[in-house]
Amino acid sequence: MAETERLLEVIRGRNAKTVGLQFPVGLRTKAVELAQDLEAQAGVTCLVSADPSFGACDVADMPVDLIVHLGHAPMPHLRYRKVFFYDLPGPPLTSMDFVDAAEPMLPARVGLVTTTQYRHWLPKIRERLEAKGHVVRIGDPDRRVAYAGQLLGCDYHTATVIEADVDGYLYIGTGDFHPLGVAILIDKPVIIADPERGTARDLKEVRDRVLRQRHAAIARAHDASVFGIIVSKKIGQERLEAAKDLKALAEKHGKQANIFLMDLVAPDLLEGYRVDAWVNTACPRIAIEDVLQYKKPILTPPEFEIVLGERTWDAYALDEIRA
């Protein structure tokens, strides 16, 4: 594997004898081969974390000298111990077909956003669009984001920071969730240019469908009297103080609220508790993407404020973890 040489240098430089490997789901096919290569060439013992890995907010706790976290860029504001991030940028940009497919759908002033996998493509894509007459902006990172133009599932700073300078956005990537956050936060068109399919699409219909789902979740929770407030133990998701504030807010409105501390947030782990609705302070993707998996309504903190009457629906906001 091409990445092995770089990892070997890091392992030897840190004199590690035991190495933990943590992979997102999409890179699990690399796990066995990489572990075997490192053990053979560095004489180390590798432990592969079989737990899900959701991002740089979610670093495994492993009894090793060094954790190699693959597929994600570190969050600059977090202090990691014994962790080396290898974020495996995507392949070289060999075709602009997907960009050309998106170009007719774009406004004159456009913001470029993506995930860490495709960040190295942005300068060439910017040049391509500028050659076609567009004014292109790429937002600078902040304390939670490592690279210009990079989006996280919980942080859209690189989009919001250029909001006044653009009339719409072009997202480079394959999924809906990251650009969906931009579309909900900012009332401007968001176009997805998909490099795997070579196609482009407008996100408006997906945005409208998700907002209808969120409205339904809020409506279902209006009559709830007992709320469970979920707090994650993951290093980049833990918002215990925010949960305490939400609990106090609930009690101010005559509602009962209890805080539930957990690592993996999953529907089956919340079964059996006598609560009417959940409030999720962990990864914002859970309430948005997994809403249909939960038997009880699951809300974001801003949505909980709407239920309590502290915020109007017109002031709906997407949940972000910015601390």
C-alpha positions as CSV (number, residue, x, y, z in Angstrom):
1,M,0.0,0.0,0.0
2,A,1.3,3.4,-0.9
3,E,0.5,4.9,2.5
4,T,2.6,2.2,4.3
5,E,5.9,4.0,3.9
6,R,4.7,7.2,5.5
7,L,3.2,5.3,8.4
8,L,6.3,3.3,8.9
9,E,8.3,6.5,9.3
10,V,5.9,7.8,11.9
11,I,5.9,4.5,13.8
12,R,9.6,4.3,13.9
13,G,10.0,8.0,14.8
14,R,7.7,7.5,17.8
15,N,9.3,4.2,18.8
16,A,5.9,2.6,18.9
17,K,5.6,-1.1,19.7
18,T,1.8,-1.4,19.6
19,V,-0.3,0.4,17.0
20,G,-4.0,1.0,16.9
21,L,-5.7,1.3,13.5
22,Q,-9.0,3.1,13.3
23,F,-10.9,3.2,10.0
24,P,-14.2,4.8,8.8
25,V,-16.6,2.3,7.3
26,G,-15.6,3.1,3.7
27,L,-12.0,2.2,4.4
28,R,-12.4,-1.0,6.2
29,T,-11.4,-3.0,3.2
30,K,-7.8,-1.6,3.8
31,A,-7.7,-2.7,7.4
32,V,-6.3,-6.3,7.2
33,E,-3.8,-5.6,4.5
34,L,-2.5,-2.5,6.3
35,A,-2.2,-4.3,9.7
36,Q,-0.3,-7.1,8.1
37,D,2.1,-4.8,6.2
38,L,2.9,-2.8,9.4
39,E,3.4,-5.8,11.5
40,A,5.7,-7.4,8.9
41,Q,7.7,-4.3,8.2
42,A,7.9,-2.5,11.6
43,G,7.7,-5.5,13.9
44,V,4.8,-4.0,15.8
45,T,1.6,-5.5,17.1
46,C,-1.5,-3.9,15.5
47,L,-4.9,-3.7,17.0
48,V,-7.8,-2.8,14.6
49,S,-10.7,-0.9,16.2
50,A,-13.8,-2.6,15.1
51,D,-16.1,0.1,16.5
52,P,-17.5,2.6,14.0
53,S,-15.4,5.7,13.4
54,F,-17.4,8.9,12.6
55,G,-14.6,11.4,12.2
56,A,-11.8,13.2,14.0
57,C,-14.3,13.9,16.8
58,D,-14.3,10.1,17.5
59,V,-10.8,8.8,18.3
60,A,-10.8,5.3,19.8
61,D,-9.5,4.7,23.3
62,M,-7.0,1.9,22.7
63,P,-4.2,0.3,24.9
64,V,-1.4,1.1,22.3
65,D,1.6,3.4,21.9
66,L,0.2,5.1,18.8
67,I,-3.2,5.3,17.2
68,V,-3.3,5.7,13.4
69,H,-6.6,7.3,12.5
70,L,-7.3,7.0,8.8
71,G,-9.6,9.0,6.5
72,H,-10.2,12.1,8.5
73,A,-8.3,15.4,9.1
74,P,-7.7,16.4,12.7
75,M,-9.7,19.1,14.4
76,P,-7.2,21.9,15.2
77,H,-8.9,22.9,18.5
78,L,-8.7,19.4,20.0
79,R,-5.6,18.0,21.9
80,Y,-5.0,14.4,20.8
81,R,-2.7,12.0,22.6
82,K,-0.8,9.4,20.8
83,V,-2.7,9.9,17.6
84,F,-1.4,10.2,14.0
85,F,-4.0,11.3,11.4
86,Y,-3.6,10.1,7.9
87,D,-6.6,11.5,6.0
88,L,-6.0,9.7,2.7
89,P,-6.8,12.4,0.2
90,G,-8.7,11.1,-2.9
91,P,-7.1,10.2,-6.2
92,P,-5.8,12.9,-8.6
93,L,-8.3,14.9,-10.5
94,T,-8.3,13.4,-14.0
95,S,-11.7,14.6,-15.4
96,M,-13.7,17.7,-15.1
97,D,-16.9,16.2,-16.5
98,F,-18.7,16.4,-13.2
99,V,-17.8,20.1,-12.8
100,D,-18.8,20.9,-16.4
101,A,-22.2,19.2,-15.7
102,A,-22.7,21.5,-12.7
103,E,-21.5,24.7,-14.3
104,P,-24.7,25.7,-16.1
105,M,-26.6,25.3,-12.8
106,L,-24.3,27.7,-10.9
107,P,-24.8,31.4,-10.2
108,A,-22.2,34.0,-11.2
109,R,-20.7,34.1,-7.7
110,V,-20.2,30.7,-6.2
111,G,-18.6,29.2,-3.1
112,L,-16.7,26.0,-3.3
113,V,-17.0,23.5,-0.5
114,T,-16.1,19.8,0.0
115,T,-14.8,17.2,2.5
116,T,-11.2,16.5,3.3
117,Q,-11.0,13.7,0.7
118,Y,-11.3,16.2,-2.3
119,R,-9.8,19.3,-0.8
120,H,-6.7,19.1,-3.1
121,W,-9.0,19.4,-6.1
122,L,-10.4,22.8,-5.2
123,P,-7.7,25.0,-6.8
124,K,-8.1,23.4,-10.2
125,I,-11.9,23.4,-10.0
126,R,-11.7,27.1,-9.1
127,E,-9.6,27.8,-12.1
128,R,-12.0,25.9,-14.3
129,L,-15.0,27.9,-13.1
130,E,-13.2,31.2,-13.2
131,A,-12.3,30.5,-16.9
132,K,-16.0,30.2,-17.5
133,G,-16.7,33.6,-16.0
134,H,-17.6,32.7,-12.4
135,V,-16.4,34.5,-9.3
136,V,-15.3,31.8,-7.0
137,R,-14.8,32.0,-3.2
138,I,-13.3,29.3,-0.9
139,G,-13.9,29.9,2.8
140,D,-11.0,29.9,5.3
141,P,-11.0,27.2,8.0
142,D,-11.7,27.9,11.7
143,R,-10.6,26.2,15.0
144,R,-12.6,23.0,14.2
145,V,-11.7,22.7,10.5
146,A,-8.3,21.9,9.2
147,Y,-8.6,23.1,5.5
148,A,-10.1,25.8,3.4
149,G,-13.4,24.9,1.9
150,Q,-13.7,21.8,4.2
151,L,-17.1,20.9,5.7
152,L,-17.7,18.7,8.7
153,G,-21.1,17.1,9.6
154,C,-21.2,19.5,12.5
155,D,-19.4,22.6,11.3
156,Y,-20.2,24.7,8.2
157,H,-18.0,27.7,8.9
158,T,-16.2,27.6,5.5
159,A,-19.6,28.1,3.9
160,T,-21.1,30.7,6.3
161,V,-18.0,32.8,6.3
162,I,-18.4,33.6,2.6
163,E,-22.2,33.8,2.6
164,A,-22.2,37.5,1.8
165,D,-19.9,37.1,-1.2
166,V,-21.7,34.3,-3.1
167,D,-25.1,33.6,-4.6
168,G,-24.9,29.8,-4.3
169,Y,-22.5,26.9,-3.6
170,L,-20.9,24.0,-5.4
171,Y,-20.2,21.0,-3.3
172,I,-17.6,18.5,-4.5
173,G,-18.5,15.0,-3.2
174,T,-20.8,12.1,-3.3
175,G,-23.3,12.3,-0.4
176,D,-26.0,14.6,0.6
177,F,-25.4,15.3,4.3
178,H,-22.6,17.8,4.2
179,P,-24.1,20.0,1.5
180,L,-27.5,19.6,3.1
181,G,-26.2,21.4,6.1
182,V,-25.2,24.4,3.9
183,A,-28.6,24.4,2.2
184,I,-30.5,24.5,5.5
185,L,-28.3,27.1,7.1
186,I,-28.1,29.4,4.1
187,D,-31.1,30.1,1.8
188,K,-29.1,29.9,-1.4
189,P,-28.9,27.2,-4.1
190,V,-26.5,24.3,-3.4
191,I,-25.4,22.1,-6.3
192,I,-23.6,18.8,-5.8
193,A,-21.0,17.8,-8.4
194,D,-20.5,14.1,-7.9
195,P,-17.0,12.9,-9.1
196,E,-17.9,9.2,-8.9
197,R,-20.9,9.4,-11.1
198,G,-19.7,12.3,-13.2
199,T,-23.0,14.1,-12.7
200,A,-24.5,17.1,-11.0
201,R,-27.8,17.8,-9.1
202,D,-29.6,20.5,-7.2
203,L,-30.2,19.8,-3.5
204,K,-33.4,21.7,-3.2
205,E,-35.8,18.7,-3.2
206,V,-33.7,16.9,-0.6
207,R,-33.6,20.0,1.6
208,D,-37.3,20.4,1.4
209,R,-38.0,16.8,2.3
210,V,-35.6,16.9,5.3
211,L,-37.2,20.1,6.6
212,R,-40.6,18.4,6.4
213,Q,-39.3,15.5,8.4
214,R,-37.9,17.9,11.0
215,H,-41.2,19.8,11.2
216,A,-42.9,16.4,11.8
217,A,-40.5,15.5,14.6
218,I,-41.0,18.8,16.3
219,A,-44.8,18.4,16.0
220,R,-44.7,14.9,17.5
221,A,-42.6,16.1,20.5
222,H,-44.9,19.0,21.3
223,D,-47.0,17.0,23.8
224,A,-44.0,15.2,25.4
225,S,-43.5,15.7,29.1
226,V,-40.4,13.6,29.7
227,F,-37.3,14.2,27.6
228,G,-34.0,12.3,27.5
229,I,-31.0,14.5,26.6
230,I,-28.3,12.5,24.9
231,V,-24.6,13.4,25.6
232,S,-21.8,11.8,23.7
233,K,-18.6,10.7,25.4
234,K,-16.6,11.2,22.2
235,I,-13.8,13.7,22.4
236,G,-15.2,16.1,19.7
237,Q,-18.9,15.6,20.4
238,E,-19.2,15.9,24.2
239,R,-21.5,18.8,25.1
240,L,-22.4,18.2,28.7
241,E,-22.7,21.8,29.7
242,A,-25.1,22.4,26.8
243,A,-27.1,19.4,27.9
244,K,-27.3,20.8,31.5
245,D,-28.6,24.1,30.1
246,L,-31.2,22.3,28.0
247,K,-32.3,20.3,31.1
248,A,-32.7,23.6,33.1
249,L,-34.7,25.1,30.2
250,A,-37.0,22.1,30.1
251,E,-37.6,22.3,33.8
252,K,-38.3,26.0,33.5
253,H,-41.2,25.0,31.2
254,G,-42.5,22.4,33.6
255,K,-41.0,19.4,31.7
256,Q,-39.0,16.6,33.1
257,A,-35.5,16.0,31.5
258,N,-32.8,13.5,32.3
259,I,-29.3,13.3,30.8
260,F,-28.1,10.1,29.2
261,L,-24.4,9.6,28.7
262,M,-23.3,7.2,26.0
263,D,-20.6,6.5,23.4
264,L,-22.4,5.0,20.4
265,V,-25.8,6.6,19.9
266,A,-28.1,4.0,18.4
267,P,-31.9,3.3,18.4
268,D,-31.6,-0.1,20.1
269,L,-29.5,1.3,22.9
270,L,-32.3,3.8,23.8
271,E,-35.1,1.2,23.9
272,G,-37.0,0.7,27.2
273,Y,-36.4,4.1,28.8
274,R,-39.6,5.9,29.8
275,V,-39.1,9.1,27.9
276,D,-41.5,10.7,25.4
277,A,-38.8,12.3,23.1
278,W,-35.0,12.5,22.8
279,V,-32.8,15.6,22.5
280,N,-29.5,14.8,20.8
281,T,-26.4,16.9,21.7
282,A,-24.0,14.4,20.1
283,C,-23.3,14.4,16.3
284,P,-26.0,16.5,14.6
285,R,-26.2,13.9,11.8
286,I,-27.9,11.4,14.1
287,A,-31.2,13.4,14.4
288,I,-31.2,14.3,10.7
289,E,-30.1,11.1,8.9
290,D,-31.4,8.5,11.3
291,V,-34.7,10.0,12.3
292,L,-36.8,7.2,10.8
293,Q,-34.9,4.6,12.9
294,Y,-36.1,6.0,16.2
295,K,-39.5,5.1,17.6
296,K,-39.6,8.3,19.7
297,P,-39.0,11.8,18.2
298,I,-35.4,12.8,18.3
299,L,-34.6,16.5,18.2
300,T,-31.6,18.8,17.9
301,P,-31.1,21.4,20.6
302,P,-32.5,24.3,18.4
303,E,-35.5,22.1,17.6
304,F,-36.0,21.4,21.4
305,E,-36.1,25.2,21.8
306,I,-38.9,25.4,19.3
307,V,-40.9,22.7,21.2
308,L,-40.5,24.7,24.4
309,G,-41.5,27.9,22.8
310,E,-38.1,29.5,23.2
311,R,-37.6,29.7,19.5
312,T,-40.0,30.2,16.6
313,W,-40.1,27.8,13.6
314,D,-39.2,30.8,11.4
315,A,-35.9,31.0,13.4
316,Y,-35.2,27.3,12.7
317,A,-31.4,26.6,12.7
318,L,-29.3,23.6,11.9
319,D,-27.4,22.3,14.9
320,E,-23.6,22.8,14.8
321,I,-20.9,21.9,17.3
322,R,-18.8,25.0,17.3
323,A,-17.2,25.1,20.8
